[in-house]
Amino acid sequence: MSQPNPIEIQKYLSGVDYPVTKQNLLDKASENGAGEDVLAALERLPERDYNGPNAVSAEVTKA
């Protein structure tokens, strides 16, 4: 399974109201039809609140 890029992930997070928890990110991505690779990348994120898309992208590239 390949690592999705942050732009691809953000596509599935459309409509997220920040700040947001990891679980809310997973829920929204799933609701928006994200594939297993995107959901797996989000699943690897640390449990915390994310204050915007840049915070999510920064963590995804670290994971």
MODELLER restraints for C-alpha pairs under 7 A, 6 or more apart:
rsr = mdl.restraints
at = mdl.atoms
rsr.add(forms.Gaussian(group=physical.xy_distance, feature=features.Distance(at['CA:1:A'], at['CA:37:A']), mean=6.35, stdev=0.5))
rsr.add(forms.Gaussian(group=physical.xy_distance, feature=features.Distance(at['CA:2:A'], at['CA:37:A']), mean=6.69, stdev=0.5))
rsr.add(forms.Gaussian(group=physical.xy_distance, feature=features.Distance(at['CA:3:A'], at['CA:37:A']), mean=6.58, stdev=0.5))
rsr.add(forms.Gaussian(group=physical.xy_distance, feature=features.Distance(at['CA:3:A'], at['CA:41:A']), mean=6.95, stdev=0.5))
rsr.add(forms.Gaussian(group=physical.xy_distance, feature=features.Distance(at['CA:4:A'], at['CA:37:A']), mean=6.41, stdev=0.5))
rsr.add(forms.Gaussian(group=physical.xy_distance, feature=features.Distance(at['CA:4:A'], at['CA:38:A']), mean=6.04, stdev=0.5))
rsr.add(forms.Gaussian(group=physical.xy_distance, feature=features.Distance(at['CA:6:A'], at['CA:57:A']), mean=5.18, stdev=0.5))
rsr.add(forms.Gaussian(group=physical.xy_distance, feature=features.Distance(at['CA:6:A'], at['CA:60:A']), mean=6.76, stdev=0.5))
rsr.add(forms.Gaussian(group=physical.xy_distance, feature=features.Distance(at['CA:9:A'], at['CA:38:A']), mean=6.00, stdev=0.5))
rsr.add(forms.Gaussian(group=physical.xy_distance, feature=features.Distance(at['CA:12:A'], at['CA:29:A']), mean=4.84, stdev=0.5))
rsr.add(forms.Gaussian(group=physical.xy_distance, feature=features.Distance(at['CA:12:A'], at['CA:32:A']), mean=5.49, stdev=0.5))
rsr.add(forms.Gaussian(group=physical.xy_distance, feature=features.Distance(at['CA:12:A'], at['CA:34:A']), mean=5.82, stdev=0.5))
rsr.add(forms.Gaussian(group=physical.xy_distance, feature=features.Distance(at['CA:13:A'], at['CA:25:A']), mean=6.80, stdev=0.5))
rsr.add(forms.Gaussian(group=physical.xy_distance, feature=features.Distance(at['CA:13:A'], at['CA:28:A']), mean=6.01, stdev=0.5))
rsr.add(forms.Gaussian(group=physical.xy_distance, feature=features.Distance(at['CA:13:A'], at['CA:29:A']), mean=5.34, stdev=0.5))
rsr.add(forms.Gaussian(group=physical.xy_distance, feature=features.Distance(at['CA:16:A'], at['CA:28:A']), mean=6.85, stdev=0.5))
rsr.add(forms.Gaussian(group=physical.xy_distance, feature=features.Distance(at['CA:18:A'], at['CA:50:A']), mean=6.87, stdev=0.5))
rsr.add(forms.Gaussian(group=physical.xy_distance, feature=features.Distance(at['CA:18:A'], at['CA:51:A']), mean=5.37, stdev=0.5))
rsr.add(forms.Gaussian(group=physical.xy_distance, feature=features.Distance(at['CA:18:A'], at['CA:52:A']), mean=5.61, stdev=0.5))
rsr.add(forms.Gaussian(group=physical.xy_distance, feature=features.Distance(at['CA:19:A'], at['CA:49:A']), mean=6.13, stdev=0.5))
rsr.add(forms.Gaussian(group=physical.xy_distance, feature=features.Distance(at['CA:19:A'], at['CA:50:A']), mean=5.32, stdev=0.5))
rsr.add(forms.Gaussian(group=physical.xy_distance, feature=features.Distance(at['CA:19:A'], at['CA:51:A']), mean=4.20, stdev=0.5))
rsr.add(forms.Gaussian(group=physical.xy_distance, feature=features.Distance(at['CA:19:A'], at['CA:52:A']), mean=6.38, stdev=0.5))
rsr.add(forms.Gaussian(group=physical.xy_distance, feature=features.Distance(at['CA:20:A'], at['CA:49:A']), mean=5.28, stdev=0.5))
rsr.add(forms.Gaussian(group=physical.xy_distance, feature=features.Distance(at['CA:20:A'], at['CA:50:A']), mean=5.26, stdev=0.5))
rsr.add(forms.Gaussian(group=physical.xy_distance, feature=features.Distance(at['CA:20:A'], at['CA:51:A']), mean=6.59, stdev=0.5))
rsr.add(forms.Gaussian(group=physical.xy_distance, feature=features.Distance(at['CA:21:A'], at['CA:48:A']), mean=5.91, stdev=0.5))
rsr.add(forms.Gaussian(group=physical.xy_distance, feature=features.Distance(at['CA:21:A'], at['CA:49:A']), mean=4.50, stdev=0.5))
rsr.add(forms.Gaussian(group=physical.xy_distance, feature=features.Distance(at['CA:21:A'], at['CA:50:A']), mean=6.20, stdev=0.5))
rsr.add(forms.Gaussian(group=physical.xy_distance, feature=features.Distance(at['CA:22:A'], at['CA:47:A']), mean=5.82, stdev=0.5))
rsr.add(forms.Gaussian(group=physical.xy_distance, feature=features.Distance(at['CA:22:A'], at['CA:48:A']), mean=6.36, stdev=0.5))
rsr.add(forms.Gaussian(group=physical.xy_distance, feature=features.Distance(at['CA:22:A'], at['CA:49:A']), mean=6.72, stdev=0.5))
rsr.add(forms.Gaussian(group=physical.xy_distance, feature=features.Distance(at['CA:26:A'], at['CA:39:A']), mean=6.46, stdev=0.5))
rsr.add(forms.Gaussian(group=physical.xy_distance, feature=features.Distance(at['CA:26:A'], at['CA:42:A']), mean=6.38, stdev=0.5))
rsr.add(forms.Gaussian(group=physical.xy_distance, feature=features.Distance(at['CA:41:A'], at['CA:60:A']), mean=6.58, stdev=0.5))
rsr.add(forms.Gaussian(group=physical.xy_distance, feature=features.Distance(at['CA:44:A'], at['CA:63:A']), mean=6.55, stdev=0.5))
rsr.add(forms.Gaussian(group=physical.xy_distance, feature=features.Distance(at['CA:45:A'], at['CA:59:A']), mean=6.51, stdev=0.5))
rsr.add(forms.Gaussian(group=physical.xy_distance, feature=features.Distance(at['CA:45:A'], at['CA:60:A']), mean=6.80, stdev=0.5))
rsr.add(forms.Gaussian(group=physical.xy_distance, feature=features.Distance(at['CA:45:A'], at['CA:63:A']), mean=6.90, stdev=0.5))
rsr.add(forms.Gaussian(group=physical.xy_distance, feature=features.Distance(at['CA:50:A'], at['CA:56:A']), mean=6.42, stdev=0.5))
